[in-house]
């Protein structure tokens, strides 16, 4: 396996770097660009799906701030880009506290970009795997008060957990630690869109060490078990509370999302 000297594999594509390429970033290698282009040629809608997922992040965080949330746990952060969670939240509520979690070495190398903060708020970064919720919760408690509402964000993350029981267990273990009034936001590759089947086949055949398990909208909604979905429920990221525009309803993309509230312990 080749590397760039800093511990980053450069002979195979990595999901965070391909995602960065699709979003127009600069923190990726030739192998990631090749994989991204190959998937995009086979599935033209995949780039739009990545970008609508990113736009959903902005609308979601602003909505949660409007709901009074001032604490955010963002798992599966990905590479820093324009308008990260803390920037969106602290622009509206400077006292917001944000903890990022990822286990990609390149994300870790760029984590300092995620650690800027308004004087009134705080940010921190945890190098951990989503499959270890207890460690995440323990370390996040140094920055977040789990006795108060927290917004748990897992965008474009759970389709990397290919075992259905494990995916549900991760969500259940994390939400179990949240106070009533907390929220959970997910985005996920959705099989209800025909192009998703081609996208998954292309991605899983690209040589990535991170295969994807897309799920139906019903299965994605099942990840919110025990929580109250807010309107409009589980929908394409492009159609979750879209901003007004003169062209009508936005086009459906293959990444779906939802936001739900925790009502009780």
C-alpha positions in Angstrom: 0.0 0.0 0.0 1.4 3.4 -0.9 1.0 6.5 1.2 1.8 10.2 1.1 4.2 9.9 4.1 1.7 11.1 6.6 -0.2 7.8 6.9 -2.8 8.5 4.2 -3.4 5.6 1.8 -3.1 6.9 -1.8 -3.5 3.7 -3.8 -7.2 3.4 -3.1 -10.1 5.8 -2.9 -11.4 6.9 0.5 -15.0 8.0 1.0 -14.3 11.3 2.7 -11.9 12.3 0.0 -14.2 11.3 -2.9 -17.0 13.3 -1.1 -14.6 16.3 -0.9 -14.0 16.0 -4.6 -17.7 16.0 -5.4 -18.2 19.0 -3.3 -15.5 20.9 -5.1 -12.9 20.7 -2.4 -9.1 20.3 -2.7 -8.2 17.6 -0.1 -8.1 14.5 -2.3 -5.8 12.5 -4.4 -5.8 11.3 -8.0 -7.2 7.9 -7.0 -10.1 9.7 -5.3 -10.7 11.8 -8.4 -10.6 8.8 -10.7 -13.1 6.9 -8.5 -15.4 10.0 -8.2 -15.3 10.5 -12.0 -16.0 6.8 -12.7 -19.0 6.8 -10.3 -20.3 10.1 -11.7 -20.1 8.9 -15.3 -22.1 5.8 -14.4 -24.5 7.7 -12.2 -24.8 11.3 -13.2 -27.0 12.2 -10.2 -24.5 11.2 -7.5 -22.7 14.6 -7.4 -26.1 16.4 -7.0 -26.9 14.0 -4.2 -23.7 14.9 -2.4 -24.3 18.6 -2.8 -28.0 18.5 -1.7 -26.8 16.5 1.4 -24.5 19.4 2.2 -27.2 22.0 1.7 -29.5 19.9 4.0 -26.8 20.3 6.7 -27.2 24.1 6.6 -31.0 24.1 6.6 -31.1 21.4 9.3 -28.7 23.2 11.7 -30.4 26.5 11.2 -33.8 24.8 12.0 -32.4 23.2 15.1 -30.9 26.5 16.4 -34.4 28.0 15.8 -35.7 25.2 18.0 -33.4 26.3 20.8 -30.7 23.7 20.4 -27.2 24.9 21.3 -25.3 21.7 21.4 -24.3 19.5 18.4 -22.6 16.1 18.1 -21.6 15.7 14.5 -20.5 12.1 13.8 -18.9 11.2 10.4 -17.8 14.8 10.0 -15.9 14.4 6.8 -13.3 16.9 5.5 -13.8 20.5 6.5 -15.3 22.6 3.8 -17.4 25.8 3.5 -20.0 26.2 6.2 -19.2 23.5 8.7 -21.6 22.8 11.5 -20.0 25.1 14.1 -19.9 28.0 11.6 -23.6 27.6 10.8 -24.7 27.2 14.4 -22.5 29.9 15.9 -23.5 32.4 13.2 -27.0 32.2 14.5 -26.2 31.4 18.2 -22.6 32.2 19.1 -22.8 30.2 22.4 -23.3 26.9 20.5 -21.0 24.0 21.4 -20.1 21.5 18.7 -18.2 18.2 18.9 -17.0 16.6 15.7 -16.3 12.8 15.4 -14.5 11.0 12.6 -11.9 8.3 12.2 -10.3 9.1 8.9 -6.6 10.2 9.3 -7.0 12.9 6.7 -10.0 14.4 8.5 -7.9 14.3 11.7 -5.1 16.1 10.0 -7.5 18.9 9.0 -9.4 18.9 12.3 -7.8 22.2 13.4 -10.0 23.9 10.8 -13.0 22.5 12.8 -11.7 23.8 16.1 -12.2 27.5 15.5 -15.0 28.9 17.6 -16.8 32.0 18.6 -15.6 33.3 22.0 -18.9 32.4 23.5 -19.1 28.8 22.2 -16.8 25.8 21.9 -15.7 23.2 19.4 -13.8 19.9 19.8 -12.8 16.9 17.7 -12.8 13.2 18.6 -10.9 10.7 16.6 -13.2 7.7 17.0 -15.3 5.2 15.1 -19.1 5.4 15.0 -19.1 1.7 16.0 -17.8 2.8 19.5 -20.7 5.0 20.8 -19.7 4.6 24.4 -16.3 6.1 23.8 -17.8 8.9 21.7 -20.3 9.8 24.4 -17.6 9.7 27.1 -15.2 12.0 25.3 -18.0 14.3 24.0 -19.1 14.9 27.6 -16.0 17.0 28.1 -17.6 19.6 25.8 -21.3 18.8 25.8 -23.8 18.6 28.7 -25.9 15.5 28.0 -28.4 16.7 30.7 -29.5 19.3 28.2 -30.8 18.9 24.6 -28.2 17.9 22.0 -28.6 17.6 18.2 -27.0 14.3 17.0 -26.0 14.6 13.3 -25.1 11.5 11.3 -25.1 12.6 7.7 -24.0 10.2 4.9 -22.7 7.9 7.7 -25.1 5.0 8.4 -25.0 3.7 4.8 -21.4 2.9 5.5 -22.6 0.5 8.2 -23.7 -2.4 6.0 -25.2 -4.6 8.8 -28.7 -3.5 9.5 -28.7 -4.6 13.2 -25.4 -2.8 13.8 -26.7 0.4 12.2 -29.9 0.4 14.4 -27.8 -0.4 17.5 -25.5 2.5 16.9 -28.4 4.9 16.7 -30.2 3.4 19.7 -27.1 3.5 21.9 -26.4 7.1 21.0 -29.9 8.4 21.3 -30.3 6.6 24.6 -27.8 9.1 26.1 -29.7 12.1 24.9 -31.9 14.3 27.0 -35.6 14.8 26.1 -35.9 17.7 23.7 -32.8 16.5 21.7 -32.9 15.9 18.0 -31.4 13.3 15.6 -30.7 14.1 12.0 -29.7 11.5 9.4 -29.0 11.4 5.7 -28.6 8.1 3.8 -28.4 6.7 0.3 -32.0 5.6 -0.6 -33.0 2.7 -2.8 -36.4 4.2 -3.6 -34.5 6.2 -6.3 -33.6 3.9 -9.2 -30.2 5.6 -9.8 -29.1 4.6 -6.3 -28.8 1.0 -7.3 -26.3 1.9 -10.0 -24.5 4.3 -7.7 -24.0 1.6 -5.0 -22.8 -0.9 -7.6 -20.4 1.6 -9.0 -19.1 2.7 -5.6 -18.7 -0.8 -4.2 -16.8 -1.8 -7.4 -14.5 1.2 -7.2 -11.9 -0.4 -4.9 -13.0 1.5 -1.9 -12.4 -0.1 1.5 -15.8 1.5 2.6 -18.7 -0.3 0.9 -22.2 1.2 1.0 -25.5 -0.4 2.0 -28.3 1.8 0.7 -31.7 1.4 2.3 -35.3 2.2 1.4 -37.1 5.2 2.8 -39.0 2.9 5.0 -35.8 1.4 6.4 -34.3 4.8 6.9 -37.4 5.9 8.8 -36.9 2.8 10.9 -33.6 4.1 12.1 -35.6 6.8 13.9 -37.6 4.3 16.0 -38.8 5.7 19.3 -38.3 9.3 18.0 -40.9 11.7 16.6 -40.1 12.7 13.0 -40.6 16.3 12.2 -42.2 17.4 9.0 -41.8 16.6 6.2 -40.5 13.2 7.4 -38.0 11.1 5.5 -37.6 12.7 2.0 -34.9 13.5 -0.6 -32.4 16.0 0.9 -33.4 18.4 -1.8 -37.0 18.4 -0.5 -36.4 18.8 3.2 -37.7 22.3 3.9 -36.2 23.7 0.7 -35.5 27.4 0.4 -38.1 29.4 -1.7 -37.1 29.6 -5.3 -38.8 30.7 -8.6 -38.5 27.2 -10.2 -40.8 25.2 -7.9 -40.1 21.9 -6.1 -36.5 20.8 -6.4 -35.5 17.6 -8.1 -35.4 14.4 -6.1 -31.9 13.1 -5.4 -30.7 9.7 -4.2 -29.8 10.8 -0.7 -32.7 11.0 1.7 -32.8 12.5 5.1 -34.9 13.2 8.2 -34.9 15.0 11.5 -36.6 13.6 14.6 -37.2 14.8 18.2 -36.6 12.7 21.4 -39.6 13.2 23.6 -38.8 11.2 26.7 -36.2 8.9 28.3 
